[in-house]
């Protein structure tokens, strides 16, 4: 919704609430409803206003914020808006609580209208991106992950997407837990893995590669076979005891079966499949295939600095670590949001739209709201 429209609607709701607050709370009192000119019970006007106002608040802010900062509104929503109970009293109190929340929303939206993210210092930017990422992870854990239990169904597109999404989520969960700036090198390196997993989801979802699903699931066997063959040669060279190579031997013994699978799917022997990837494409080419060159540009070379050996200047100042962390948190948030939406659009889940809408609100507004709260607290402390 347009920011100006939101502000005007908030102001209109506040004016109407102030008027209703002055009216008597009685079931047998009527008022003329303009512009219809009908006599409507005041209690109905109050109930409709509360319903409309609280729904509007929920459309503006993530439920995560409402539950933590507007507990009274959350309670009214459960009782009044969801209609789980019949309300016969406390309308004035509900109006007062709702008005307070509307005024907070108005103050935030007016601040947001003139806010310039570029004015944040590097520490504030890192905190801004981190709190959004943390809120998304928490929401997904609480509201979504349990829905995915026992939903894998063999060698299928859905199973492949669930597997890739699970790896993305676990990696982002680690990023959130490693929130000390001294971990910035590991955080930077993690971006490369996030990118590869997300691009694989896109390739699978869009059926970009011929026999893509079969190749995706078979490639692990090809990789193990190639790795075992190389490791066995090294073991022989360094004269490692046979007992320690027994697993490798068992893998290599299936050479005929593995070679047949490689020839059938890739028309190549296992050790001739290039780039160590089931698509036979390098990462840049994969990103181009699914129109995600922007992600490649922002992640690949940046992340590689902390993966490849050699001299890499490590952030020597606190400011440098904040810059790196802000970059990681921001891109991890975007990948987590997009991968969750991609998965939701492929699986049959009743609450799909609710989850997508809430994630969008968290992604767009959670960080801004926390920044606004911090600025208000700083002003009050002066």
C-alpha positions, 0 to 999 in steps of 0.5 A: 500500500502507498505510504501516503494512503496508509498515513491518511487512513491511520489518521482517519481511523484515529479521528473516528476512534476519538469520536467513538470513545466519547459516545455511551457504550450501551446496546440500546443507543443509536446514532445516525451513520453518515453518509447512509443516514441510517440509525445504527447501534453505537455498539455496532459502530464500535465493534466495526471500528475495532475490527477494521482498525486491528485488521489494518494494524495487522496489515501494517506490521508483522505479527511478530512485532504485534505479539511483542509490542502490542499484547493488548491488540493481539488479545483483542484480535484473538477475542474480538476480530477472530470472533472466538468469543462474544463481546458484551463489554469493555468496548471503551477499553478496547478502543483505548488500546487500539487507539494507542496502537494506531498512534504508534503506527502513525508515528512509525509510518511518518518517520518511515516516510522520511527515513533514509537508510543511507544515513545509518552508520555501519553498525546500525546497518548490520543490526538492521539487517540482522534483526530482520534475518533473526525474526524471519528465522524465528517465524519460519521455525515457529510457523512453517517447519513443522508443516514440512515433516514427512512431506518428502515423496521419493525421487521427485521435484518436491523432495529435491526442493525440500532437501535444498531448502532444509540446507538453506535454512540450517545454514541461515540458522547458523549465521544467526547463531554466529552473530558475534562480529569476530565470526565475520570471516565464516559468515562471508564464506557462507554466502557462496554456499547459500547462493549455490543452494538457492540457484539449485532450487531455481534450476529444479523448480524451472526444469532448466536441465534435461533429466534434472531430477534424476541427475540431482539425486544421482550425482551424490553417487557419482561424486562419492565414486570419483572421490573414493577413486582419488582417495584410494590412490592417495591411500596407496601412495601414503601406504595407509592400512587397508582396513582404513580404506575398506569403505572406499574399496566398497564404493569403487567395487560398484564401478560398473553400476556407477559408470552405467548411471553416468553414461545414461544420464550425462553420456560421460564417464564419472570422472569426465563430468565437469565442474563437480556439479550435476548440471555440468555448468559453472556457477555463473552459467547456472545463475544466468540460466535462472536470471539471478546474475545480480545475486552472483555479482553480489555474492560470488567474488565477495564470498570467495575471498573467505573460501580460497587460500592466499592473502585476503585482508581481514577486517582490521577494524570494528567498522570493517566487520560491521560492513561485512556482516551487514552484507551477509545478513542482508543477502541471507535475508533475501535468499531465505525469503525467496527460497521460502516463497519458492518452496511454498509456491510448489507445495500444497499448504493451506497457510501458504499465503499467510506465511508469504505475507508475514515474511514480506512484512518482516522483510520490509518492515521489521528492521525499520521498526527496530531502528525507529524504536532505537531512535526513539529510545535514544531521544528519550535518553538525552 
